[in-house]
Amino acid sequence: MSESYALHEGAFGRAVVLELRDDLVSHAHAETQFAFWLGGGRAVANLASETVRYSEDVALGTNAYESHDARLLDKRQPAMFLVFYISKSWLDERRANSGRPFFFPSPHVPINAALRQACWRIIDIIISPHHEQKGRLEIEVEELINTAIDATLAPVSQDGLRTRSPLLDHRLRAAIAHMREHVADPISVEDVAGKVGLSRAHFFSLFRDQLNTTPQVFWSAVRVEEVVKRLVLREEPLTSVALELGFSSPGNFSRFFKEHMGVSPSQFRRVASGPDEHPITGIS
């Protein structure tokens, strides 16, 4: 059965319509993410001790590198999502211009009628054959993200708010740089911790306290980020991508990518590389 997948790249990042047919493992993204359930099978997301139950009234908001999964409650039918991956550079520019935080203080994003309508307007633009409509997408996305972040501020108590230090610990920054430089190398988390002078326990604590994730999930996110770059910017075969990034086989590479992104690397490349005449089969 073919995967239903549509993607639009913009200055803000990526907007994706995804048909999810299986669970996603605990993972993270380099981008801030907003995930809106469109219909189909029910699903939940787990973030540390919090569970977000997707519905017509609740979406998921995660900040960059925050660990989360996706679990289908009924695997007899796929779940459809509209997902935004909002780039750091785009958010930084808007923070500087507006003074707004652009940070999800809670993963539970309440969906009202206006936010729901905004999501469907964006879907219409993504799947529209009329390219002149694409120019509206940046404006629609910025308004949607503003509204989504605002919606998380009022309904949650102070105890439910997530915070993040604006400055990462220098050892954490060094560890992240080391991970990026050695994204394809078979080195362990303990090796990285030792490289920056930290015990394993302290290393895990820094990732938990400052990024709401674990070193392993963060490293997987770095690998996914590198895979996406290669799939979009290079024409090398998928087998070469897999082997260059340290995967033991193309099958393991494909499984890893789909467990983190919900779509196979070949389908992602096909849609990301150019217009698809029929990118979505699961929305009528």
N, C-alpha and C positions, 0 to 999 in steps of 0.2 A: 504494500500500500504506500502510495507516495506521500511525502511529508508536505504539509501546507505551511508555506513560509514566504513572507514578504518583508523586504528591508528597504529603508530609505536612509541614506547617509546625508548629513547636513553639518553645518558649522557647530551645531549643538551636540553632535554625536550620532547615534543610530536610533531609529525608531523601527521596531520589529513587530510584525504580527506572526505569532508562533502557535502552532498546534502541538501541544505537548501530549505525547502518547505514553510516556514512562516517567518515573521519578527522576529528579535531579539530585545528585549527591550534595553534601555540604560543600559549598563553593563560595567564591567571591569574585567581584569584578573590579577592574581598575576605575570604573566609572560609577558615579551615583546612579541608582536604578529606581525607576518607578514602574511597577507592574500592575496592570489593570486586567481583571478577569472579564472576558467577553461572553463566556457561556460554555456549554458542554459539561463535562464531568467536573465535580467539585474538587477543590484542591486546598492544601494548607501549606504554609511556609513556617519553618522553625528557625528562630534566631536565639541562640543561647537558651534562656528559660522562657522566652516568649513564643507564642504561637499565633500566627495571623491566619484567620480563616477567610479566604477569598470569597467575596459575594458581590451582589449588585451594589452593596453599600460600603464595602471595605476593599481597599487596594493595599499593595505593599510598597513601602519606601525604604530603601537601604542606601547607606552612604558608602563611599568608595572603600573597598576591601572588607566590608562587614560580612561575616560568614552567615550563610543561610542555605536552606535546601528548598525543595519543592516535592510535595507528596500528593499523588492522586488518590482521592478517597474512593473512587470507583473507576477501575481500569478498563471497564467495558466500553467506555467512550472517552475520547481525548478531551482535554481542556484547552480552550482558546484564550490567548492572552495578547494584549497590546503592551509591549515593554519598551521603555525608553532607557538608553544607556547615555547618560549625560556627561560629557567630557569635562575634565578638570579645568582645562584652559577656558572653556566657555563659561563655566561657573565662576572662575576667578575674575573674568572680565566683568561679569554682572555684579559680583560682590563689590568690586572696585567702583563701579559706576553708581550703584544704588545703596551700598552700605548694608544690604540685606545678607543674612547668613547663608542662605541656600544650603541648609543642612536639615535632614529629617530628624527631629528630636524624638520621634516615635515611629516604629515600623508600621503602625496601624494608620492608614490614610483614609479618613471618612470620605465617601463619595456622595456628593449631593447631585441634584439634577443638572446644574451648570457644568460640573466637572465631568459627569457622564456624557453630556452632549459634546463637550470639548474633545473627549477621547474619540467619539464616533466621527466628529468632523475631521480629525487627523487621519483616521482610517480611510475615510473617503478620499482624502488627498493622496495618501500613499498608494492606493490601488487605482487612482484615476488615470486614464490614458491621456489626459490633457496636461501636458507638461507645464503650461502657464500657471496651473494651480500650485505647483511645487513651491513657488515663491512665498506663498502664504504660510508654509509649514513652520518656518522659523518663528514667526510671530505667534502662531497658535501654540507651539511647544513652549515658548517662554511664558506665555500667559498660563498655560496648564501647570507648569512646574511651580510658578508663583502661587497659584491657587492650591496646589497639592501640599506644598510646604506650609502655607498658612493654615490649612485644614488640620494639620497635626498639632498646632500650638494650643488651641483652646480645649479640646476634649480630654487631654491627658493631665494627670496630676504631676507635680514636680518629681515625685518618686518614680514616675514612669518615663521621665525624660532621659535621653542619652546625651552625654556630653563627650567632647573630644578636645584634648589640648591642642591649641593652634600650632604649637611647635613640638615636633617629635623629638624624643630623646636622641642624642647624637649617636649612641650605639645602635639604636634601632635604624637610624638613617644609614649608618655604615653597613648594617646587615642587609638592608633592602638593596643597597647599591651592589653588594657582593652577590646577592641572589640574581640580580639582573645581569651582571657580568658573566655569571656561570649558569645561566638558565638551562643549558643542555647538559651540564656535567653531573655525574652520579655522586654528588656529595650530600651528606646527611645534615639534618637540622642541627645536630650536636656539633658538626664541623663548623657551621656558620656561627653558632653561639660562641664557640671557642675562638673563632677568628676575631670577634669583637669584644672578647674578654668577659663573657657572661656565662653563668651556669645555665644548665638546661631549664631549671625552674624559673630563674629570673628572666630568661629569654622569653619563655611562654607568657609570663606575667606582663611583660612590656607589650607584647602583641595583643593580649587580651584587654589591657587597660587603655591603650592608646589607639588601637585600630579595631577593637571588637571582633577579633578573629584569632586564628592560630597560625604559627609559622608554616605548617604544612598547607593549610588552605590558601594562605597568602602566596606561597610559592606556586601552587597550582594556578592561581589567578595570573601570576606573572607569565607562566607558560602559555596559558590561554591567550593572553594579550599578545605574546610573540607569534603564536599560531595565526591569530586573526590578521596581524600585519602581513605575514607571509602569504596568506591565502588571498589577500586583497591586492598587495603590491607586487607580488612576484608570480611568475608563470611556471615555477618549478613543479614537478609531479608531486602528488601527495605522499608517495613513498619516500621521496627525498626529504620532504618537510619532516616526516615522522622520524627518519633515521638521524637527521641533523639535530633534532631536538631531544635525542636520547631515548626514543621509544623503541622497544625491542622488536616491534612488528607494526605494519600498517593497521592491523586489526586492533591492537591495543591503543594506537593513536586515535583511530576513529571512535572507539568506545569512550576513551577519555574525553574527547571533544563533545560528544553527544551527551554524556553525563553532566557536563558543565554548561552547555549551551542549548541543549534540547533539540539540536539538529545536527545532521552529519556534516563533516567538513566539506564533502563534495557538493552537497546542497547549498551550504553557506557560500562557497566560492561561486557557484553558478548564479545565485541571486545577487551577490555583492558585486559581481564583475560586470553586470549590465542589466538592461531591462528584460523582464521576464513576461511573456505574453499572458501567462496564466499562473501567477505566483501563489494564488490562494484558492484552495479547493474546499475549504471547510467553512466558509462564510457565505451565506445566501442573502 
